[in-house]
């Protein structure tokens, strides 16, 4: 079992930047793939960016070139650097940890952090 706590959300103007952080309650070194998802009002939760235990990353087309996911295994943390933010990035952002040692993998979620992009 792992608990995830997100931070760093808030209100930002279009074109601005935010850095989201997610702290895990236990070691996430080699057994967890990590990701950020988001859910806007009236929409389904969608994958924003993911990073495997080996450091391989993937991004939604809508954020490529603007967002960067990274992880610090020593500190049990994952980050999402968001640049050139757009109003359509407004959503609740959720940290996800997928325990990939078992099949099917077990997913753990944070409580979410609100990101609002508005002038």
C-alpha positions in Angstrom: 0.0 0.0 0.0 1.2 3.5 -0.8 -0.3 6.9 0.0 0.2 9.7 -2.5 -0.1 13.4 -1.6 -0.1 16.1 -4.4 0.7 19.7 -4.0 1.5 22.7 -6.2 -1.8 23.4 -7.8 -3.4 26.8 -8.0 -4.6 29.7 -10.2 -2.3 30.8 -13.0 -2.7 33.1 -16.0 -2.5 31.7 -19.6 1.1 31.3 -20.6 2.2 30.8 -17.1 3.9 27.8 -15.3 3.2 25.5 -12.4 5.1 22.6 -10.9 3.1 19.9 -9.3 4.7 17.6 -6.8 3.6 14.2 -5.5 5.0 12.6 -2.4 4.8 8.9 -1.8 4.6 7.3 1.6 7.1 4.6 0.8 9.8 3.6 -1.6 8.8 3.8 -5.2 12.2 3.0 -6.6 11.8 0.0 -8.8 8.4 -1.4 -8.4 6.1 1.5 -9.5 5.4 3.3 -12.7 4.2 6.8 -12.0 1.9 9.1 -13.9 -0.2 12.3 -13.7 -3.8 12.2 -14.8 -6.3 15.0 -15.0 -10.1 15.4 -14.9 -11.9 18.5 -16.1 -15.6 19.1 -15.1 -17.9 16.9 -17.2 -15.0 14.9 -18.7 -13.4 11.6 -18.1 -10.1 11.3 -16.4 -7.2 11.3 -18.9 -3.5 10.4 -18.8 -1.3 13.5 -19.0 2.1 12.0 -18.6 3.7 8.8 -17.4 7.2 7.7 -16.4 8.2 4.1 -15.9 10.5 2.8 -13.2 13.2 2.8 -15.8 12.7 6.4 -16.6 10.9 6.1 -19.9 8.3 8.9 -20.4 5.2 9.3 -22.4 2.8 12.3 -22.9 -0.6 13.1 -24.1 -0.4 14.9 -27.5 -2.1 17.9 -26.0 0.8 18.6 -23.5 3.8 17.4 -25.5 6.5 20.1 -25.6 4.9 22.0 -22.7 4.8 19.5 -19.8 7.7 17.5 -18.3 7.3 14.6 -15.9 10.2 13.5 -13.7 10.8 11.4 -10.6 13.2 11.4 -7.7 13.4 7.9 -6.4 15.6 8.8 -3.5 12.9 11.2 -2.2 10.0 9.1 -3.3 8.5 11.9 -5.4 7.2 12.6 -8.8 6.9 16.0 -10.5 5.0 17.6 -13.3 6.5 20.8 -14.7 3.8 22.6 -16.7 4.7 25.5 -19.0 2.8 27.6 -21.4 -0.4 26.7 -19.7 -3.7 27.1 -21.5 -7.3 27.5 -20.2 -8.0 24.0 -21.4 -5.4 22.6 -19.0 -7.8 23.5 -16.2 -8.6 20.4 -14.3 -8.0 18.4 -11.1 -4.6 16.7 -11.4 -4.1 13.3 -9.9 -0.9 11.5 -9.1 -0.9 7.8 -9.9 1.4 5.0 -8.8 1.1 1.6 -10.5 2.5 -1.4 -8.7 3.8 -3.3 -11.7 5.3 -6.3 -9.8 1.9 -8.0 -9.7 -0.6 -8.9 -12.4 -2.9 -7.2 -12.9 -1.0 -4.1 -11.6 -2.4 -2.3 -8.6 -3.2 1.4 -8.9 -2.9 4.0 -6.2 -4.2 7.5 -6.4 -3.7 10.8 -4.7 -6.5 13.1 -3.6 -5.9 15.5 -6.5 -4.9 19.1 -6.8 -6.8 21.8 -8.6 -5.1 23.7 -11.5 -7.0 26.7 -12.9 -5.7 28.6 -15.9 -7.6 31.8 -16.3 -7.0 35.5 -16.8 
